[in-house]
Amino acid sequence: MHNKMLTTLFMAVVTIGLSGVAKAQTPAATPAPAATPAPPLFATTKVEGTDNVYVFRYQNHQAMFIVTPAGVIATDPISYGRPQAAKTYVEEIQKITKAPIKYLIYSHHHYDHIAGGKPFKDAGAKIVAHKRAKERLIALKGLDVVIPDEVVTGKRMIKLGGTTLELIDTGKNHSDSSLVMFLPKEKIIFAVDFNALGAVPSRLAVNDSYPIEWEASLKKTLALNWDRQIPGHPGPNGRLGTKKDMEQQLAFMTDLSTEVKKASDAGKCFDPAVKDVRLPQHATLQGYEQNIEWNIHRWCGYWGRGI
């Protein structure tokens, strides 16, 4: 009986010991990665290497403004569906300077970028836009859109407080009313919605676009002497754009146009071209899988239907 009890006790100890060894040898569960915190609702950032160029971001839209001793040049109020954004934008400027806001410049006529300009107008700003933007906005009669006071045809130069800003029409692209805003001293441009940074243009970007003119517009913009682009939507990790991004965009569109033209000539637009045409050399671009068919559809409209 005594020996039986000892044997039972021994087996229990061995079992516990082996269980402990097994647990020790079992890899610890990998903790789940911490969730990336959501960015704040809005932010104002001075562009690195400049004295007076800022980016104001509100949610997924952003605009450039320039502070000078003689006043501020602001762009795109970015307040579509959120009137508080423009009010916040003006308040952010006033935290930096008490100089008056002299200008508000529209990048193009689409509401998500230029709705909500009243706080700027009330602050005394002149509103400037492409001639075609004013024509479109007058016709559309948007409820929260301020009609431009002055228009640009071709090119205009604004000089204020020692800063020179060039407003340049580089042709039709995502819209027929785009202005590139070029700071020659800083070698910075503010260009909106026609150069996706490392990405395939979205459905909304290409829906009403001008395919062949878009390529020409990119070439004209690349010919300007700039190094960095402030985009109208935050770039990957908030970075600014480069000429390499724009060259990549142009290469994508050139290749897309070539392949869709072949499909169109073979009678394949819209179907089966939308499913068959692919550009594997550009498959690493962000949004390729989600957006490639929308792009093919738009270029099929151009090459296959003349629209």
C-alpha positions as CSV (number, residue, x, y, z in Angstrom):
1,M,0.0,0.0,0.0
2,H,2.8,2.4,1.0
3,N,4.7,1.6,-2.3
4,K,1.5,2.2,-4.3
5,M,1.0,5.7,-2.7
6,L,4.6,6.6,-3.4
7,T,4.2,5.5,-7.0
8,T,1.0,7.6,-7.4
9,L,2.7,10.7,-5.9
10,F,5.8,10.2,-8.1
11,M,3.6,10.1,-11.3
12,A,1.7,13.2,-10.2
13,V,5.0,15.2,-9.7
14,V,6.3,14.0,-13.1
15,T,3.0,15.0,-14.8
16,I,3.2,18.5,-13.2
17,G,6.8,18.8,-14.2
18,L,6.2,17.9,-17.8
19,S,3.3,20.2,-18.0
20,G,5.5,23.0,-16.8
21,V,8.1,22.2,-19.4
22,A,5.5,22.1,-22.2
23,K,4.2,25.5,-21.1
24,A,7.7,26.9,-21.0
25,Q,8.4,25.6,-24.5
26,T,5.1,26.9,-26.0
27,P,5.8,30.3,-27.6
28,A,4.1,33.2,-25.9
29,A,1.1,34.5,-27.9
30,T,2.1,37.5,-30.0
31,P,0.3,40.5,-28.8
32,A,-2.0,42.1,-31.3
33,P,-0.4,45.2,-32.9
34,A,-1.5,48.5,-31.3
35,A,-4.1,50.2,-33.4
36,T,-2.8,53.2,-35.3
37,P,-4.3,56.3,-33.6
38,A,-6.6,58.3,-35.8
39,P,-5.1,61.6,-37.0
40,P,-6.6,64.7,-35.4
41,L,-9.6,66.3,-37.2
42,F,-7.4,69.1,-38.6
43,A,-3.8,70.2,-38.5
44,T,-1.6,73.1,-39.7
45,T,2.0,72.4,-40.6
46,K,4.7,74.7,-41.9
47,V,6.4,73.2,-45.0
48,E,9.9,72.1,-44.1
49,G,12.6,74.4,-45.5
50,T,10.3,77.4,-46.0
51,D,9.8,80.5,-44.0
52,N,6.1,81.1,-44.7
53,V,4.4,78.2,-46.6
54,Y,1.9,76.2,-44.7
55,V,-0.5,73.2,-45.2
56,F,-3.9,73.3,-43.6
57,R,-5.5,69.8,-43.5
58,Y,-9.1,69.1,-42.5
59,Q,-9.9,65.4,-42.5
60,N,-8.9,64.1,-45.9
61,H,-8.6,67.4,-47.7
62,Q,-5.8,70.0,-47.6
63,A,-4.9,73.4,-48.8
64,M,-1.8,75.7,-49.0
65,F,-1.5,79.1,-47.5
66,I,1.4,81.6,-47.6
67,V,2.0,84.2,-44.9
68,T,3.7,87.5,-45.8
69,P,4.1,90.8,-43.9
70,A,1.6,92.4,-46.3
71,G,-1.0,89.7,-46.0
72,V,-2.0,86.1,-46.6
73,I,-2.6,84.1,-49.8
74,A,-4.9,81.2,-49.0
75,T,-6.2,78.5,-51.3
76,D,-9.2,76.1,-51.4
77,P,-11.5,76.5,-48.4
78,I,-12.2,72.7,-48.4
79,S,-15.5,73.0,-46.6
80,Y,-18.0,70.9,-48.6
81,G,-20.6,69.6,-46.2
82,R,-18.7,70.9,-43.2
83,P,-18.9,74.7,-42.9
84,Q,-16.8,74.5,-39.7
85,A,-13.7,73.7,-41.8
86,A,-13.4,77.1,-43.4
87,K,-14.0,78.8,-40.0
88,T,-11.3,76.6,-38.5
89,Y,-9.0,77.4,-41.5
90,V,-9.3,81.1,-40.9
91,E,-8.7,80.7,-37.2
92,E,-5.6,78.7,-37.8
93,I,-4.2,81.4,-40.1
94,Q,-5.0,84.0,-37.4
95,K,-3.0,82.1,-34.8
96,I,0.1,82.6,-37.0
97,T,-0.4,86.1,-38.2
98,K,-2.6,89.2,-37.7
99,A,-2.0,90.2,-41.4
100,P,-5.2,90.3,-43.5
101,I,-6.1,87.5,-45.8
102,K,-5.7,89.2,-49.2
103,Y,-6.5,86.3,-51.6
104,L,-8.3,83.0,-51.7
105,I,-7.5,81.0,-54.8
106,Y,-9.5,78.1,-56.1
107,S,-7.5,75.1,-57.5
108,H,-10.5,74.1,-59.7
109,H,-14.3,74.2,-59.6
110,H,-15.1,71.0,-57.8
111,Y,-17.1,71.6,-54.6
112,D,-15.1,69.3,-52.3
113,H,-12.2,71.7,-52.6
114,I,-13.8,75.1,-53.0
115,A,-17.1,75.1,-51.2
116,G,-17.3,77.3,-48.1
117,G,-15.4,80.4,-49.0
118,K,-17.6,82.9,-47.2
119,P,-15.4,83.3,-44.0
120,F,-12.5,84.3,-46.3
121,K,-14.7,86.7,-48.3
122,D,-15.9,88.2,-45.0
123,A,-12.3,88.6,-44.0
124,G,-11.7,90.8,-47.1
125,A,-10.1,88.2,-49.4
126,K,-10.4,88.6,-53.2
127,I,-11.3,85.2,-54.7
128,V,-9.4,84.2,-57.8
129,A,-10.0,81.2,-60.1
130,H,-9.6,79.9,-63.6
131,K,-11.9,81.6,-66.1
132,R,-13.7,78.3,-66.7
133,A,-14.2,77.7,-63.0
134,K,-16.1,81.0,-62.7
135,E,-18.2,80.1,-65.7
136,R,-19.1,76.7,-64.3
137,L,-19.8,78.0,-60.8
138,I,-22.2,80.7,-62.1
139,A,-24.1,78.0,-64.0
140,L,-24.2,75.5,-61.1
141,K,-25.3,78.0,-58.5
142,G,-23.9,76.0,-55.6
143,L,-25.5,76.9,-52.3
144,D,-22.2,77.2,-50.3
145,V,-19.9,78.4,-53.1
146,V,-18.7,82.0,-53.4
147,I,-18.3,83.1,-57.0
148,P,-14.7,84.3,-57.9
149,D,-14.0,88.0,-58.1
150,E,-11.2,87.7,-60.6
151,V,-10.2,85.1,-63.2
152,V,-7.1,83.7,-64.8
153,T,-6.6,83.0,-68.4
154,G,-3.3,81.4,-69.2
155,K,-1.1,82.8,-66.4
156,R,-1.1,85.4,-63.7
157,M,1.5,86.4,-61.2
158,I,0.6,87.6,-57.6
159,K,3.3,89.5,-55.7
160,L,2.6,90.1,-52.0
161,G,5.0,91.0,-49.2
162,G,8.1,89.8,-51.0
163,T,6.5,86.5,-52.1
164,T,5.8,85.7,-55.8
165,L,3.1,83.1,-56.6
166,E,2.4,82.1,-60.2
167,L,-1.1,80.9,-61.2
168,I,-0.7,78.7,-64.3
169,D,-3.2,77.0,-66.5
170,T,-1.5,73.8,-67.6
171,G,-4.6,72.6,-69.6
172,K,-7.4,70.2,-69.0
173,N,-6.8,67.2,-66.8
174,H,-9.0,66.0,-63.9
175,S,-11.1,69.1,-64.7
176,D,-11.2,71.9,-67.3
177,S,-10.6,74.6,-64.7
178,S,-7.4,73.6,-62.9
179,L,-4.8,76.1,-61.8
180,V,-1.3,75.1,-60.8
181,M,0.0,77.4,-58.1
182,F,3.8,77.7,-58.3
183,L,6.2,79.3,-55.8
184,P,9.3,79.7,-57.9
185,K,11.6,80.7,-55.0
186,E,10.6,77.8,-52.9
187,K,10.2,75.4,-55.9
188,I,6.9,74.2,-54.6
189,I,3.6,73.7,-56.4
190,F,0.1,73.3,-55.1
191,A,-1.7,71.0,-57.7
192,V,-4.9,69.3,-56.9
193,D,-6.5,66.0,-58.0
194,F,-4.6,65.4,-61.2
195,N,-1.5,63.8,-59.8
196,A,-2.1,60.9,-57.5
197,L,1.0,60.2,-55.4
198,G,2.1,56.7,-56.0
199,A,-1.5,55.7,-56.8
200,V,-3.9,54.9,-59.6
201,P,-6.5,57.7,-59.9
202,S,-9.8,57.0,-58.2
203,R,-13.2,56.7,-59.9
204,L,-14.1,60.2,-58.9
205,A,-10.8,61.5,-60.3
206,V,-11.4,60.0,-63.7
207,N,-15.2,60.1,-64.1
208,D,-15.4,63.5,-65.9
209,S,-11.7,63.8,-66.9
210,Y,-10.0,64.6,-70.2
211,P,-7.7,61.7,-70.9
212,I,-5.3,62.9,-73.6
213,E,-5.3,66.4,-72.4
214,W,-4.5,65.1,-68.9
215,E,-1.2,63.7,-70.3
216,A,-0.3,67.0,-71.9
217,S,-1.1,68.8,-68.6
218,L,1.2,66.6,-66.7
219,K,4.0,67.3,-69.2
220,K,3.5,71.0,-68.9
221,T,3.5,70.8,-65.1
222,L,6.7,68.7,-65.1
223,A,8.3,71.4,-67.3
224,L,8.1,73.9,-64.4
225,N,11.1,74.3,-62.1
226,W,9.7,72.7,-58.9
227,D,10.8,70.0,-56.5
228,R,7.9,69.4,-54.2
229,Q,4.1,69.3,-54.6
230,I,1.5,70.0,-52.0
231,P,-1.5,67.8,-53.0
232,G,-5.2,68.5,-52.3
233,H,-5.4,65.2,-50.4
234,P,-2.7,64.0,-48.0
235,G,0.0,61.9,-49.6
236,P,1.2,58.5,-48.2
237,N,2.2,59.1,-44.5
238,G,1.5,62.8,-45.1
239,R,4.4,63.3,-47.5
240,L,4.6,65.8,-50.3
241,G,4.8,64.9,-53.9
242,T,7.8,64.8,-56.2
243,K,8.5,64.9,-59.9
244,K,9.0,61.2,-59.7
245,D,5.4,60.8,-58.6
246,M,4.2,62.9,-61.5
247,E,6.4,61.0,-64.0
248,Q,5.0,57.8,-62.6
249,Q,1.4,59.1,-63.1
250,L,2.2,60.1,-66.7
251,A,3.8,56.7,-67.5
252,F,0.7,55.0,-66.1
253,M,-1.7,57.1,-68.2
254,T,0.4,56.8,-71.4
255,D,0.5,53.0,-71.1
256,L,-3.2,52.9,-70.2
257,S,-4.1,55.0,-73.3
258,T,-2.0,52.8,-75.5
259,E,-3.5,49.5,-74.3
260,V,-7.1,50.8,-74.3
261,K,-6.7,52.2,-77.8
262,K,-5.6,48.7,-79.0
263,A,-8.7,47.2,-77.3
264,S,-10.9,49.9,-78.8
265,D,-9.6,49.3,-82.3
266,A,-10.4,45.6,-81.8
267,G,-14.0,46.4,-80.9
268,K,-13.5,45.4,-77.2
269,C,-14.6,48.6,-75.5
270,F,-16.3,48.7,-73.0
271,D,-16.5,44.9,-72.7
272,P,-14.4,42.8,-72.5
273,A,-11.7,45.5,-72.3
274,V,-12.6,46.4,-68.8
275,K,-11.9,42.9,-67.6
276,D,-9.1,42.0,-70.1
277,V,-6.8,45.1,-70.2
278,R,-4.3,45.2,-67.4
279,L,-1.0,47.0,-66.8
280,P,1.1,44.6,-64.7
281,Q,4.1,47.0,-64.8
282,H,2.0,49.4,-62.7
283,A,0.4,46.9,-60.4
284,T,2.3,48.1,-57.4
285,L,0.6,51.5,-57.4
286,Q,-1.7,52.0,-54.5
287,G,-5.3,51.4,-55.4
288,Y,-4.5,49.5,-58.6
289,E,-6.9,46.6,-58.0
290,Q,-9.7,48.9,-56.8
291,N,-9.4,51.5,-59.6
292,I,-7.9,50.0,-62.7
293,E,-11.4,49.1,-64.2
294,W,-12.7,52.7,-63.6
295,N,-9.7,54.0,-65.5
296,I,-10.1,51.6,-68.4
297,H,-13.8,52.5,-68.6
298,R,-13.0,56.2,-68.9
299,W,-10.4,55.7,-71.5
300,C,-12.7,53.3,-73.4
301,G,-15.2,56.1,-73.4
302,Y,-12.6,58.3,-75.1
303,W,-11.2,55.9,-77.6
304,G,-14.3,53.8,-78.1
305,R,-17.1,56.4,-78.1
306,G,-15.3,59.7,-78.5
307,I,-16.5,61.0,-75.2
